[in-house]
């Protein structure tokens, strides 16, 4: 789970990788890349968690924060689903950290959050992320054209889904 004390480490990673990730992430104001900006982001994520709308985490290796993983946009009732998002510092990619984090997030989604489904999006060119999602049982179910604006252009995205064993009963769902 993310903690307010993770703000400085996240800010440092995001600032260092800002140009490398410009293609994949939306433009952000300057304060987003500072510890104070990350403190604001973390406070918002923790408030969403308190309301049952998200599960925010960090990815850690050798005791250091190296990325972030979040299950967000949690819908209850007849849906019981959430949206998976993640990033790993460029210095720590290709070492299995992302795959490990996605595997842990799947267990949390199923066992702790009792979700029935997780969804994710990847840009068409993000083959590494697509491989990780496939490895963890996600399947693509469509392409949204000009779906996401990053680095000065609208980007096409592949939509991904993974069914889970959680959410066997739809909490808060209305009977037919």
Residue frames as qw, qx, qy, qz and C-alpha x, y, z in Angstrom:
[[0.000, 0.891, 0.455, 0.000, 0.00, 0.00, 0.00],
 [0.352, 0.591, -0.043, 0.725, 1.23, 3.49, -0.81],
 [0.493, -0.638, -0.383, 0.452, 2.23, 5.69, 2.13],
 [0.082, 0.995, 0.044, -0.020, 2.71, 9.46, 2.37],
 [0.472, -0.686, 0.436, 0.340, 6.41, 8.83, 3.01],
 [0.702, 0.195, 0.563, 0.391, 6.68, 7.42, -0.57],
 [0.301, 0.923, 0.199, -0.135, 6.19, 10.89, -2.07],
 [0.100, -0.830, 0.434, 0.337, 9.85, 11.96, -2.34],
 [0.465, -0.190, 0.804, 0.318, 10.94, 8.67, -3.94],
 [0.507, 0.585, 0.627, 0.083, 8.06, 8.72, -6.44],
 [0.183, 0.953, 0.013, -0.240, 8.76, 12.37, -7.29],
 [0.262, -0.647, 0.606, 0.382, 12.43, 11.58, -7.91],
 [0.496, 0.092, 0.819, 0.273, 11.62, 8.64, -10.20],
 [0.408, 0.761, 0.504, -0.028, 8.95, 10.53, -12.12],
 [0.058, 0.930, -0.173, -0.318, 11.18, 13.55, -12.63],
 [0.346, -0.471, 0.715, 0.383, 14.13, 11.43, -13.77],
 [0.369, 0.183, 0.861, 0.299, 11.96, 9.45, -16.23],
 [0.319, 0.648, 0.285, -0.631, 9.81, 12.38, -17.34],
 [0.332, 0.576, -0.462, -0.588, 11.17, 12.49, -20.90],
 [0.010, 0.152, -0.974, -0.169, 11.40, 8.71, -21.24],
 [0.150, 0.398, 0.882, -0.204, 7.73, 8.36, -20.31],
 [0.230, 0.368, -0.012, -0.901, 6.37, 11.38, -22.19],
 [0.340, 0.080, -0.734, -0.583, 5.09, 9.05, -24.91],
 [0.375, -0.242, -0.895, -0.013, 3.15, 6.94, -22.41],
 [0.232, -0.526, -0.632, 0.520, 1.86, 9.33, -19.75],
 [0.106, 0.888, 0.378, 0.240, -0.27, 12.47, -19.85],
 [0.280, 0.511, -0.205, 0.786, 1.29, 15.90, -19.45],
 [0.534, -0.640, -0.492, 0.250, 1.40, 17.01, -15.84],
 [0.046, -0.965, 0.074, -0.248, 2.00, 20.37, -14.15],
 [0.374, 0.584, -0.579, 0.430, 5.50, 21.00, -12.77],
 [0.430, -0.491, 0.511, -0.560, 4.41, 20.49, -9.16],
 [0.966, -0.008, -0.076, -0.248, 3.44, 16.88, -9.96],
 [0.803, 0.338, -0.379, 0.312, 7.17, 16.06, -10.19],
 [0.027, 0.553, -0.510, 0.658, 7.98, 17.53, -6.76],
 [0.218, -0.097, -0.896, 0.376, 7.60, 15.82, -3.37],
 [0.269, 0.234, 0.414, -0.838, 4.77, 18.20, -2.45],
 [0.577, 0.219, -0.364, -0.697, 2.92, 17.35, -5.64],
 [0.508, 0.034, -0.857, -0.074, 3.29, 13.66, -4.98],
 [0.012, 0.113, 0.746, -0.656, 2.06, 14.21, -1.40],
 [0.495, 0.232, 0.092, -0.832, -1.12, 15.66, -2.89],
 [0.620, 0.183, -0.635, -0.423, -1.48, 12.73, -5.30],
 [0.328, 0.017, -0.908, 0.260, -0.92, 10.22, -2.50],
 [0.227, 0.145, 0.553, -0.788, -3.46, 11.94, -0.23],
 [0.615, 0.231, -0.174, -0.734, -6.02, 11.73, -3.04],
 [0.572, 0.153, -0.788, -0.170, -5.24, 8.05, -3.66],
 [0.152, -0.036, -0.856, 0.493, -5.55, 7.24, 0.04],
 [0.419, 0.188, 0.306, -0.834, -8.88, 9.07, 0.21],
 [0.672, 0.211, -0.456, -0.544, -10.10, 7.03, -2.78],
 [0.421, 0.088, -0.892, 0.141, -8.94, 3.89, -0.97],
 [0.130, 0.076, 0.668, -0.728, -10.81, 4.92, 2.18],
 [0.582, 0.261, 0.079, -0.766, -13.97, 5.27, 0.07],
 [0.716, 0.087, 0.692, -0.028, -13.44, 1.84, -1.51],
 [0.593, 0.765, 0.036, -0.249, -12.77, 3.30, -4.97],
 [0.539, 0.693, -0.464, 0.119, -9.10, 2.35, -5.33],
 [0.863, -0.433, 0.107, 0.238, -6.20, 0.31, -4.01],
 [0.358, 0.877, -0.295, 0.126, -2.94, 2.27, -4.45],
 [0.885, -0.363, 0.139, 0.257, 0.42, 0.59, -4.06],
 [0.118, 0.846, -0.489, -0.174, 4.09, 1.08, -4.71],
 [0.948, 0.211, -0.201, 0.130, 6.54, -1.39, -6.23],
 [0.383, -0.822, 0.420, -0.040, 9.56, -1.98, -4.01],
 [0.904, 0.258, -0.266, 0.214, 12.88, -3.69, -4.71],
 [0.637, 0.077, -0.404, 0.652, 15.70, -4.05, -2.18],
 [0.298, -0.578, -0.485, 0.585, 13.80, -1.73, 0.17],
 [0.044, -0.309, 0.144, 0.939, 13.51, 1.11, -2.38],
 [0.535, 0.623, 0.411, -0.396, 10.42, 2.37, -4.19],
 [0.290, -0.197, 0.654, 0.670, 10.86, 1.73, -7.92],
 [0.169, -0.206, -0.637, -0.723, 7.35, 2.26, -9.29],
 [0.421, 0.076, 0.416, -0.802, 3.65, 2.38, -8.65],
 [0.182, -0.207, -0.897, -0.346, 0.67, 0.08, -9.18],
 [0.331, 0.100, 0.374, -0.860, -2.95, 1.01, -8.65],
 [0.002, 0.435, 0.874, 0.217, -6.34, -0.60, -8.93],
 [0.105, 0.205, 0.164, -0.959, -8.63, 2.35, -9.54],
 [0.488, 0.036, -0.319, -0.812, -12.13, 3.18, -10.74],
 [0.006, -0.089, -0.981, 0.172, -13.54, 0.35, -8.64],
 [0.543, -0.142, -0.226, -0.796, -17.20, -0.21, -9.42],
 [0.245, -0.008, 0.895, -0.373, -19.38, -2.30, -7.12],
 [0.672, 0.312, 0.199, -0.641, -22.95, -3.47, -7.60],
 [0.917, 0.303, 0.232, -0.122, -23.43, -5.58, -10.71],
 [0.545, 0.757, -0.353, 0.076, -19.92, -4.81, -12.06],
 [0.805, -0.529, 0.229, 0.138, -17.42, -5.66, -9.27],
 [0.790, 0.392, 0.078, 0.465, -14.53, -4.46, -11.40],
 [0.314, -0.838, 0.112, 0.431, -11.51, -2.21, -11.29],
 [0.606, 0.776, -0.122, 0.123, -8.90, -0.71, -13.58],
 [0.820, -0.358, 0.115, 0.433, -5.23, -1.71, -13.33],
 [0.377, 0.890, -0.147, 0.210, -2.48, 0.81, -13.95],
 [0.798, -0.473, 0.130, 0.351, 1.26, 0.62, -13.29],
 [0.476, 0.813, -0.272, 0.198, 4.70, 1.99, -14.11],
 [0.851, -0.364, 0.036, 0.377, 8.24, 1.00, -13.19],
 [0.141, -0.857, 0.303, 0.391, 11.31, 3.23, -13.19],
 [0.710, 0.635, -0.283, -0.111, 13.24, 2.93, -16.44],
 [0.070, 0.628, -0.752, 0.188, 16.30, 1.77, -14.47],
 [0.439, -0.157, 0.817, -0.339, 14.35, -1.21, -13.11],
 [0.793, 0.350, -0.014, -0.499, 12.57, -2.41, -16.24],
 [0.717, 0.417, -0.545, -0.120, 13.19, -5.84, -17.73],
 [0.098, 0.369, -0.830, 0.407, 13.99, -7.40, -14.35],
 [0.369, -0.299, -0.878, -0.058, 10.59, -8.97, -13.59],
 [0.008, -0.160, -0.515, 0.842, 9.38, -6.26, -11.21],
 [0.461, 0.062, -0.159, -0.871, 6.35, -5.31, -13.30],
 [0.622, -0.071, -0.721, -0.296, 5.25, -8.91, -13.68],
 [0.344, -0.157, -0.780, 0.499, 5.65, -9.50, -9.95],
 [0.151, 0.140, 0.300, -0.931, 3.63, -6.36, -9.16],
 [0.566, 0.008, -0.387, -0.728, 0.82, -7.30, -11.56],
 [0.558, -0.111, -0.822, 0.000, 0.68, -10.79, -10.02],
 [0.183, -0.201, -0.661, 0.699, 0.36, -9.31, -6.52],
 [0.312, 0.107, 0.025, -0.944, -2.27, -6.82, -7.68],
 [0.581, -0.078, -0.645, -0.490, -4.32, -9.67, -9.13],
 [0.444, -0.219, -0.815, 0.301, -4.26, -11.46, -5.77],
 [0.004, 0.206, 0.411, -0.888, -5.31, -8.28, -3.98],
 [0.420, 0.031, -0.303, -0.855, -8.10, -7.64, -6.49],
 [0.628, -0.138, -0.707, -0.296, -9.44, -11.13, -6.01],
 [0.554, -0.237, -0.722, 0.339, -8.77, -11.92, -2.34],
 [0.201, -0.290, -0.426, 0.833, -8.99, -8.54, -0.63],
 [0.240, 0.195, -0.087, -0.947, -11.16, -6.43, -2.93],
 [0.472, 0.304, 0.806, -0.188, -13.38, -9.34, -4.03],
 [0.363, 0.543, -0.241, -0.718, -13.48, -8.10, -7.62],
 [0.822, 0.302, 0.472, -0.099, -14.90, -10.12, -10.48],
 [0.688, 0.592, 0.216, 0.360, -12.93, -8.38, -13.25],
 [0.337, -0.660, 0.151, 0.654, -9.88, -6.22, -13.86],
 [0.600, 0.749, 0.223, 0.170, -9.37, -4.07, -16.94],
 [0.449, -0.547, 0.242, 0.664, -6.31, -2.30, -18.31],
 [0.560, 0.824, 0.062, -0.062, -5.31, -0.24, -21.36],
 [0.597, -0.367, 0.369, 0.611, -2.03, -0.19, -23.27],
 [0.339, 0.723, -0.254, -0.546, -0.97, 1.90, -26.20],
 [0.915, 0.384, -0.037, -0.117, -0.63, -0.15, -29.38],
 [0.526, 0.656, -0.478, 0.253, 3.15, 0.23, -29.34],
 [0.357, -0.605, 0.586, -0.404, 3.62, -0.84, -25.71],
 [0.791, 0.145, -0.571, -0.166, 4.49, -4.46, -26.47],
 [0.270, 0.222, -0.788, 0.507, 6.28, -5.04, -23.15],
 [0.396, -0.048, 0.481, -0.781, 3.20, -4.15, -21.13],
 [0.794, 0.137, -0.230, -0.547, 1.02, -6.23, -23.42],
 [0.612, 0.219, -0.755, 0.091, 3.29, -9.24, -22.86],
 [0.005, -0.133, 0.740, -0.659, 2.99, -8.84, -19.09],
 [0.612, 0.049, 0.214, -0.760, -0.79, -8.64, -19.26],
 [0.792, 0.199, -0.475, -0.327, -0.94, -11.75, -21.48],
 [0.383, 0.245, -0.825, 0.335, 1.37, -13.61, -19.11],
 [0.137, 0.022, 0.693, -0.708, -1.10, -12.90, -16.30],
 [0.180, 0.389, 0.903, -0.025, -4.15, -14.09, -18.20],
 [0.272, 0.611, 0.154, -0.728, -5.48, -10.82, -19.59],
 [0.476, 0.340, 0.682, 0.439, -6.97, -10.90, -23.08],
 [0.022, 0.178, -0.161, -0.971, -7.49, -8.00, -25.43],
 [0.277, 0.543, 0.780, -0.139, -11.03, -7.11, -26.32],
 [0.346, 0.854, 0.365, 0.132, -10.79, -4.11, -28.57],
 [0.470, 0.024, 0.051, 0.881, -8.97, -1.04, -29.75],
 [0.019, 0.897, 0.352, -0.267, -10.03, 2.50, -28.95],
 [0.554, 0.439, 0.192, 0.680, -8.79, 4.86, -31.63],
 [0.111, 0.529, -0.099, 0.836, -7.42, 8.23, -30.55],
 [0.630, -0.584, -0.509, -0.060, -8.33, 7.32, -26.98],
 [0.638, -0.637, -0.123, 0.416, -5.48, 8.86, -24.97],
 [0.321, 0.907, -0.081, 0.259, -3.63, 12.17, -25.38],
 [0.713, -0.577, 0.170, 0.360, 0.11, 12.07, -24.61],
 [0.499, -0.321, 0.407, 0.694, 3.20, 13.80, -25.93],
 [0.156, 0.449, -0.226, -0.850, 1.25, 16.04, -28.27],
 [0.395, 0.096, -0.706, -0.580, -0.85, 13.38, -30.03],
 [0.812, -0.107, 0.210, -0.534, -3.93, 11.24, -29.61],
 [0.024, 0.370, -0.927, -0.051, -2.93, 7.60, -29.15],
 [0.788, -0.082, -0.447, -0.416, -4.77, 4.39, -29.96],
 [0.298, -0.417, 0.755, -0.408, -5.11, 1.96, -27.06],
 [0.531, -0.061, -0.826, -0.181, -5.77, -1.74, -26.69],
 [0.621, -0.439, 0.228, -0.609, -8.35, -2.65, -24.04],
 [0.387, 0.184, -0.891, 0.150, -7.58, -5.66, -21.82],
 [0.708, -0.409, 0.062, -0.572, -9.67, -7.73, -19.43],
 [0.324, 0.183, -0.904, 0.211, -9.15, -10.49, -16.92],
 [0.715, -0.467, -0.286, -0.434, -11.88, -12.37, -15.09],
 [0.015, 0.401, -0.752, 0.523, -11.29, -13.15, -11.43],
 [0.421, -0.283, -0.861, 0.006, -12.82, -15.64, -9.02],
 [0.053, -0.250, -0.518, 0.817, -13.80, -12.86, -6.62],
 [0.345, 0.156, -0.051, -0.924, -17.09, -11.00, -6.72],
 [0.047, -0.185, -0.967, -0.170, -19.19, -14.17, -6.80],
 [0.029, -0.760, -0.640, 0.109, -22.02, -12.12, -5.39],
 [0.235, 0.521, 0.144, 0.808, -22.51, -8.59, -6.55],
 [0.267, -0.442, -0.534, 0.669, -22.52, -6.55, -3.35],
 [0.113, 0.483, 0.136, -0.858, -25.11, -3.85, -3.61],
 [0.108, -0.025, -0.723, -0.682, -26.59, -5.24, -6.83],
 [0.596, 0.078, 0.209, -0.771, -30.32, -5.06, -7.27],
 [0.472, 0.119, 0.873, -0.012, -32.27, -8.24, -7.71],
 [0.025, -0.083, -0.642, -0.762, -33.84, -8.62, -11.18]]
